[in-house]
């Protein structure tokens, strides 16, 4: 129409594709410009406030820390010094004001001089506390951001404040300057889009309308050549289901003649299934249709889509060879899937017998009707097999298959004879395939009486594969097929060998792990207490449960430990610790720490000092081991140490990185003791603190390791709360029953970490079992002490111990009067032994020495050491205590034999 009317045709008419594309481009550009404007506005607002905050804080902090600020604030007239500086800084930094204040909020400076000396408007409390305060306010000059920073002297004290502020209008004009550039860029894009659309339109017009007859003919010839040269058959059928076109490949695949065009599908003489598919005209995608000895993949589509002529087009592709390859690929894929499943189902635990059972259970039904696994006796004991193959004592450890078979049952001992192929193959570590058991080709020599029974039961094929790992035969896996199952072939043998090889690695790993676990358990149990020591301060019960072997991760013996240590003065120490890691190293380290705690406790140190010495020891051990072997040391071990005194009922507790102990009160309530936390052992640099708490008689003190409350399925806080509730529920039980109930309620059947639990019920010595005296610093008072001790021992019906006790106390009191400072106190405690204590204010400890024959003194402590079972010195916060223990026997303390006297 435009051409006939003589008007030029516009390349951007909206009815054309080019015009519609142009409109779409315009819409997109407009949307992008609108989005950019919105983004710039939002960015301008956010950037303005951020710039104002940064500028005000920077100016305030710079002015507050400028040289001479402290001197100016302390001068008689700070305004005279600071006002000029503040104004110059304000003009150069492009802020609206810089105000210097005193600590009461009175202005020293201000851009308006009439406001100097008046109260600052704003919050200055955070700045007086040494913090930087930034706030957005609306003042007389409009919305602004002001910062208040402290001015500190050399000692860090706040001696003044500096406030700087800037209005938002002053920093908001940067983004608005970009609007002209944005609009210009949008106009340029629109012009480029218009020009590009015009060029593309002209080019398309030239390409579609400039073809002549020769070019069209050549295009058709090329199309026809391609159609008949491709190796894919093409059939075009009209709406009446008559053949319109068949290329050469279609004629070859279907056996069509040259004059078939125009015939109906039924007249082509095709295979019935192919004829039905083509005659139906339905859509098909890669549908496999057998034609003679070929398998054709057929794709069929309609031709009337997008205005085309009605009919269908079908493509044919010969997939006979591909199907064969696909079958073999499917077989290989199934075998890979089988091996993958075996990797996930075999070796799930580090348990030898369980791994063998998993192998048998996996193979039966998938590869064989019956599966048995036999292991060498040395492997079952966790040892390394010394010989391989035949003539090795083995035992059947796993069997899978229908019941009532003629095969050996689980637990039956087996020794393979080298006269059979299977026995000689085991000696070389090779697998054996018996395709036909009914031929009795020599396999029956292993058990001539049982072999006919196996054949009569229907077994006709067998594979025997050694379980071999690291060049050592651990055992043998035997697979049997019976009934109508296909006999084993060479391909089956390679698959079974791969399966058994993977299982053998798991069996060997389990064997080695079990051996190490057994050794570690044995070592650990030998290092832990075997029985409770005799003491009357606490009714103690304990439980120790090692981690379950074979679970992986945390599974295996760890370094948890505990101890009950009797101390002088009828006291007792409770210790629980945890060494990082698992295995032999952790168990050995635990033994070293336990021995160290025993040694330090013999020095009668308070809990915090003992942990400090233990921390120093661990740090030294770590340095030595790292220097020598480069291995991980002991750093990270935790420990809690508590000392209970039944005389006073007080308990002193300190901890190094360990969980808080629990105190269960006599009324049944339970709470965690607020013991100050210290770092784990070996880190150093931090002191330990002690909690002193008074425990009523009948209270329970509960110490434990993290394995009791930690679990992968819950948070540790939840585990701690569960422990507290469990202790409250069973608060009326004795310590033994309480331990059992707590473990039953919190610990899974197969724990992943070691667990140590220690429960002590407090006892308090009755007042009539303790006697105390104050002794004046007068040698004549020794006689009075002896008399008082004699009367008290007679009251306790301990007349046999009077002489020994008087002698020991006389020497100790005399030494205290002669060498120490008062006050001097004497205490007798009747416990399992008679405990004599003399305390004074001196921190000097006496030393035992061998006096010469001509010395007049020096034999006092020698006599004490000879008559007492034990004696020693305990330091306190205000002096020391020298103690000695005498046995309570029916005949009293026996006099020692002094040679030469």
Phi, psi and omega in degrees: 000314180295323181290319180291326181280355178084001178273141177292141179276125179285137179284351183245026176300140187291344179278346179274160177297321180298319179296320179293322177296321179298315178301319179298319179295320179299315180299319181295317180297318180298315179298318179296320179295318179297318179296320180296320179297315179299319180295320180295321179297312179297318179295324180296316180296310181295319181292327180296314181293321179295318179295321179296318179296312182297318183292317182294319179294316182297316181293317181296315182292321180296315181291323180294327183260012180289151180301142177085000183295314182297319180293322180294319180293330180271356181286165180294326182230083181297329184296320182298327182274318192270331184301312179297319180296319181297319181292318178297318179295323180296316182293322182283328184270356176061043171248168184275331178200150170230117185240130176256132183237159167270181184290351176264358179090014180272131185286137169263329182224157175189147178300331177259109187301333182290348179264000176289136181091357179260167184290136178287138181265112180147174182269121180243001184299313178302323180292324176296336177270009175093010182256163177262125182251125176237127181216151177258127182225169174245108183256194181291339180259010177107184179299130182212167175240126180235146179240140178238120181237150180278153171251119185246147177275188184296336180269003179085011179272144181280118182247356179182177182224151175232129178240133176231141181217154179217138179284153182291332181295331184289335184244015186254005186265000185289313184289328182293336178290346183272351182299312178303318178299319180296314180295321178298317179297321180296318178297319178298319179297319179297319178295317178297320179297320180295315180295318179296321180295319179297317180296316180296322181296314180297322182291319178296322180296319179294321183289330185267339184246006183257010182275137176257180181299322181295317180294320178295319178297316180297322177297319179295318181298317178298317179298318180292323179295318178295318182300321185267356181255345181290153179268046177215125182288142180232127176236129176243124181241143179281183181293336179271011178064033173255147184289124178263319184209140173220123180279176186297320182294323178294320178298320181292316183292324184262354181069041182271151177276178184281340185252040184270345181301137180094349180275155176282165182299320181295339182269359183277348180070036181275167173302142184306319182292319178294320180297319179295320181295314181290324181288335181286331182072009182283158179285134179224145180228114178049046178275122184278124181233122176285133176227104185065233178263014180252157171242113183257136173265117187251132171239129183228134179223158176277152181258358182271015178284141179058039173084012180283172179292149178292148180144191180222156172233134182235139175246143183237133179226129181283116183243022184299308180293323179297323178295322178295315178295323179297321178299316178291324177294322178296320178297315178296322179295320178296321180291320176297319177297322179297315180292325177296314178297324178297322179296332180270339185253344180250130180085029180287341178230163176266053179235125187297308184295319180297321179295319178295320177296322178294322177297312181295316180294328179287319186284328182290137182087327178269317185240335186209167177271331179224140178222133177228150179230126178243137180238149176294146181301324179296324179294320180295333177275000181082011183266167176276126179299132180274338179221162183234159171083218186289169180057032175242131180292122179235168179216138179287124185246345181209144177210139178220135181148177179301148180286159177083019179281166180273003180285162179298142177281170177295136181097351183284132177285145184221140172224114182280134181274140180288354181285342181264161176300323181293317179294316178291326177295323176298322179297328178265357182074029183250150177279157182232133177245121173249099184289328183225100180289335182292345179282346180048060186276014178126344180294336183290347180293341177299319178208086185301332182280325183274336184303311179298329179295322179294318180293319178297332179282358176102001180284130185229354182208148186209144172233131175241121183235125177292142170275102187242131179215132180055037177078008182240134177276116181271335183175201182214141174249131183238129180243134184234140172243142185220169176067229186267004180295148178294142178293157178295147176236178181298323178297323176296323181298315180296322179294316180294323178299316179296318180296313182291326178298319178293319179295326181297322178298318178295320178297317180293319177299318179295320179297313181294321179294318180297321179296314180295321181295317179297316179297317181294319178298316179299315179296316183295315180295328178290337181268343179273161179300136179266338178208160180282135177289157179282123177196156184248003184283324185223145168266105193251142170222150182217158172219137173232127180230113179289160178295149182287126178292146174094002181269347184072177178062246180275357183298143181119165183293137179245202185246025177289142181206165180208168179197152173236116188238113174293139181239162178300158179077028179065011180276169179215144178250136175247132183229136171222134181218168181214123177262137180294139176100180181219161177104193185297321181298316180295319180295318179294320178297320177302317179297323178294317180293320180297319178296319179297319179297319177300316181294317180292325180292333177294339175279357178059048181274151172293161186304318183292321178292321179299315179294326178296315177297320179295322178296318177298319179297315180297318179298320179292320177298317180299317180297316181295315183291324179293320179294323186276314188238348181070017181267165176295136183264223187255352185307134182106351177293147180241160182199144171232133187230125182230140176239125179247132179250110182288346179286313181264344183075015182260150181230131178250128186229138172220152182219151178237091178070009185264163178290153182294136173289164181247138175248121177257114184283162180300335179281000177098352179279147181235141178212155177276129179292132183277066180281128179303134183280136174243164181289158174301159183295140176098346181280322177068172174088349182233133178283160176257148181241156185244140172256123175256121182225143179264126183251129176290155179297135183093359175288156176248131172253119188245118174247147187200169175252169187293339179298340180285330187244344181272140178204146182293340185268358182210162176285155182292329177297324177294320177296321178296321179292323177297320178296315181299317180294321179296321179293323177293321180296327185247029184294334183278351183281159173289161182306321181298309180293327179296318178301314182297315183292322180294315179295320180295329183272337187246335189259131176290170182296325180238084184293146180268351180220155178298153180225127172236129181228129182228122181237125179235124177264126189285146171235153179236128178294135179296150183299330180287353178263006180229135178232140182226146176218143170266131184244123176289157181281062182223125181303334180291342181286347181296321180296321179295324178296315180300319181294316180296320179295319180298317180295319182294320180292325175295322177296326179274003181062043179236049183297332182293337182265004185296313185298314182294316181295318179298319181296313183295312182293326177299315180294316183291318180292320179299316178298319181295319180293322186281320190245347186246179179250146181283177358286154181249130181235146178240135178224134173248134178234125177262104178235218174295339173227165175272118186254123178251127181230138175232121182243149176211183183268000182276146176257009179271127182268135177288154182236138178281132178220161180268111181284144176286164183295336182264356180286139178278335180230194177091007182253002185295305181293333176296319177294320179300315181295328181283323184274330184272149172293314178217154174206161181179188183234136176236125181272141179239181181293339182230028178153219181214166176229125173258126186234158176212142180247134177245138180290145176261093180241158180303331183260004181078187181280130180283145178286133180288161179264117180257107179296138176088357180255000000 
